[in-house]
């Protein structure tokens, strides 16, 4: 099912995606055979196969009965990759620049949207990153945190479990499941809830006053952690 959903992101319909996967698994088939194997009606199958041919997912081998042959997976993936890169290049060259937004904060809703915003903040950071988050959330962005360290950024992570990221400063806190706070370059912040596999909803801001308040909150939390660790060591 995930394969079908992934193909749909590239413009294939549900039935086209299902038939392409079916042809890959079973080889060349007639429309009747493909319909039976995919579990859809013959009329829908023939219409979807015809459209699949137009979109470059299959070719027709003529014989006593027309048989549909899937385009090899590596060819399809290569075609999709080229088309995607060309589309992105066009958008990069032609999309207008966004106008400055004076709104104090923005709401980022949805699991994927929230996770992508955090990834973009980490990827775009150039100086320092301060983060307070539960270890389950930390695992989602481990590669981005490691990349920040590799790029020479100062990375401070407050979490309930040490992620063992070489070069990052770790302080143990009691971050609750789902809670996220992140500051990038002392210029943008995001804070809220991100529950892996469930949902996400955070507030994002580049407002200097809100950034300052968030920075002070995390620095205060760091100081309390150090004080607590000092008392426990006595």
C-alpha positions in Angstrom: 0.0 0.0 0.0 2.8 2.4 0.8 4.3 1.7 -2.7 0.9 2.7 -4.3 0.8 5.9 -2.2 4.3 6.8 -3.3 3.5 6.3 -7.0 0.5 8.5 -6.6 2.7 11.3 -5.5 4.2 11.3 -9.0 0.9 11.6 -10.8 -0.3 8.0 -11.1 -3.8 7.2 -10.1 -4.6 4.5 -7.6 -5.5 2.0 -10.3 -2.5 2.9 -12.5 -0.2 2.4 -9.6 -1.8 -0.9 -8.7 -1.6 -2.2 -12.3 2.1 -1.1 -12.6 3.0 -3.0 -9.5 1.0 -6.0 -10.7 2.8 -6.0 -14.1 6.2 -5.8 -12.3 5.3 -8.8 -10.2 3.7 -11.0 -12.9 5.3 -9.8 -16.1 3.5 -9.0 -19.4 -0.3 -9.5 -19.2 -3.4 -8.9 -21.3 -5.9 -6.4 -20.0 -8.1 -9.2 -18.8 -5.2 -10.9 -17.0 -4.1 -7.7 -15.4 -7.7 -6.9 -14.2 -8.0 -10.3 -12.7 -4.6 -10.2 -10.9 -5.2 -6.7 -9.6 -8.8 -7.4 -8.5 -10.4 -4.6 -10.5 -13.1 -4.5 -13.2 -12.0 -5.1 -16.9 -13.3 -1.7 -18.0 -11.4 0.1 -15.3 -8.3 -1.9 -16.0 -8.3 -1.2 -19.7 -8.8 2.5 -19.1 -6.0 2.6 -16.4 -3.6 0.5 -18.6 -4.1 2.9 -21.5 -3.4 5.9 -19.3 -0.4 4.1 -17.8 1.1 3.6 -21.3 0.6 7.4 -21.9 2.4 8.2 -18.6 5.4 6.0 -19.5 4.7 3.2 -17.0 4.0 0.5 -19.6 4.3 -0.4 -23.3 2.1 -2.5 -25.5 3.5 -5.7 -27.1 1.3 -6.6 -30.1 0.5 -10.2 -30.8 -2.6 -12.3 -31.0 -3.8 -10.3 -28.0 -2.2 -7.0 -26.9 -0.1 -7.6 -23.8 1.0 -4.8 -21.5 4.7 -4.8 -20.5 5.9 -2.8 -17.5 8.6 -0.3 -18.1 11.6 -1.6 -16.0 11.6 -0.1 -12.5 15.0 1.5 -12.9 13.9 3.3 -16.1 10.7 4.5 -14.5 12.6 5.8 -11.4 15.2 7.5 -13.6 12.4 9.2 -15.7 10.6 10.4 -12.5 13.9 11.6 -11.0 14.7 13.7 -14.2 11.2 15.1 -14.4 11.2 16.0 -10.7 14.6 17.7 -10.9 13.6 19.6 -14.0 10.4 20.8 -12.3 12.2 21.8 -9.1 14.8 23.7 -11.2 12.0 25.5 -13.0 10.3 26.5 -9.7 13.6 27.6 -8.2 14.1 29.9 -11.1 10.6 31.2 -11.4 8.9 31.3 -8.0 8.7 34.8 -6.6 10.5 35.6 -3.4 8.2 35.7 -0.3 7.5 39.0 1.2 8.6 39.7 4.8 5.9 38.6 7.3 5.6 40.7 10.5 3.3 38.1 12.1 4.7 37.3 15.6 4.3 33.6 15.1 2.9 31.0 12.7 1.1 27.7 13.4 2.6 24.7 11.7 0.1 21.8 11.8 0.4 18.2 10.7 3.0 15.6 11.5 4.9 15.8 8.1 4.7 19.6 8.0 6.0 20.0 11.5 8.8 17.5 11.0 9.8 19.1 7.7 9.9 22.6 9.3 12.3 21.3 12.0 14.4 19.6 9.3 14.6 22.8 7.3 15.6 24.8 10.3 18.4 22.4 11.1 19.5 22.2 7.5 19.6 26.0 7.2 21.3 26.7 10.5 24.8 28.2 10.1 26.0 29.0 13.6 24.3 27.2 16.5 21.4 25.0 17.4 19.7 24.6 20.8 17.1 21.8 21.1 15.0 20.4 23.9 13.1 17.3 22.9 12.2 13.7 23.9 14.5 11.0 22.6 11.8 9.6 20.3 11.6 13.0 18.5 15.4 13.3 18.6 15.7 10.0 16.6 13.6 11.5 13.8 16.2 14.3 13.3 19.4 12.5 14.2 20.9 12.7 10.7 20.2 16.5 10.6 21.8 17.0 14.0 24.8 15.0 13.0 25.1 17.1 9.8 25.0 20.3 11.9 28.0 19.0 14.0 29.8 18.0 10.8 29.3 21.5 9.4 31.0 22.9 12.6 27.9 24.3 14.3 27.5 24.5 18.1 24.9 21.9 18.9 23.3 21.6 22.4 20.8 18.9 23.0 18.6 18.6 26.0 16.8 15.2 26.2 15.9 12.4 28.5 18.4 10.0 26.8 21.9 10.7 25.5 21.8 10.4 21.7 25.6 9.9 21.7 26.2 12.3 18.8 29.9 13.0 18.8 30.6 16.8 19.0 27.2 17.7 20.4 26.7 19.0 24.0 24.2 16.8 25.8 22.3 17.7 29.0 19.8 15.3 30.5 16.4 16.7 31.2 12.9 15.3 31.7 11.5 16.2 28.3 8.0 14.8 28.0 6.9 12.7 25.1 6.2 14.8 22.1 7.4 18.1 23.4 9.8 20.0 21.1 11.7 23.3 21.5 14.3 24.3 18.9 16.3 27.5 18.3 18.4 27.9 15.2 21.0 30.7 15.0 19.2 32.8 17.6 17.0 33.9 14.7 14.1 31.4 14.5 12.3 29.2 17.0 9.8 26.4 17.0 8.0 24.9 20.0 5.1 22.6 20.5 4.1 18.9 20.2 5.4 16.4 17.7 4.2 12.8 18.4 5.9 10.4 16.0 3.3 8.5 13.9 0.4 10.5 15.5 0.4 14.2 14.9 2.3 17.5 15.1 1.4 21.1 15.9 4.0 23.8 16.7 4.4 27.5 16.8 7.1 28.9 14.6 8.6 32.4 14.8 11.4 34.7 13.6 10.2 37.5 15.9 13.2 38.7 17.8 11.3 39.1 21.1 9.9 35.6 21.0 13.2 34.2 19.9 14.9 36.0 22.9 12.3 34.7 25.3 12.7 31.1 24.0 16.5 31.4 24.2 16.3 32.6 27.8 14.0 29.7 28.7 16.3 27.1 27.3 19.4 28.7 28.9 17.5 28.8 32.2 16.7 25.1 31.7 20.3 24.3 31.0 21.4 26.1 34.2 18.9 24.2 36.3 20.1 20.9 34.8 23.7 21.8 35.7 22.7 22.8 39.2 20.8 19.5 39.7 23.6 17.5 38.3 26.0 19.2 40.7 23.8 18.4 43.7 23.5 14.8 42.6 27.2 14.5 42.3 27.8 15.7 45.9 
